[in-house]
Amino acid sequence: MSNSRPKKRRKAPFSIRLSESERAAILARAGGMPLGAYFKLVALSETAPAFRRPKAVVADHTLLGKALAGLGASRMASNLNQLAKQANLGSLPVTEETEADLRRACEEVSEIRALLLAALGIEKQEKPELPEPLRETFMREAAEVSA
């Protein structure tokens, strides 16, 4: 005689990777119960904690949009990278104009940083002071490279 109940079709098996110590601990907890049955029992029990993905931590979407727009509209990252490359090669002429441009770029980075921190709801931190004028730093480094 055939079984009158239709068979339930199960999905593909669920796979999980465990270290040897994790597997041993689970086997000990499961006693003699098959691992699949033990996992289902534990995971589907009413007392199993339900994981809730935390909401985005963005406190102000408008500020975040402004910061990202500023980054997108600017070639600052590329320009700073080119300046750093030239400085490392020792071929960056450090004039008052160059120093002013570098300071302006640092201010823009600082403003974008402040916008991002505010958008993420992180308290505003004091702006770090540059220890010495950039021109002096580049001139000293250039002298050391050429020596």
Protein Blocks (a to p, Z undefined) as FASTA:
>chain_A
ZZfbdcddddddddddddfklmmmmmmmnomacfklmmmmmmmpmklccddddddfbfbl
mlmmmmmmmmmmpcklmmmmmmmmmmmnopaccdfklmmmmmmmmmmmmmmmmmmmmmno
pacddddddfbdfklmmmmmmmmmmZZ
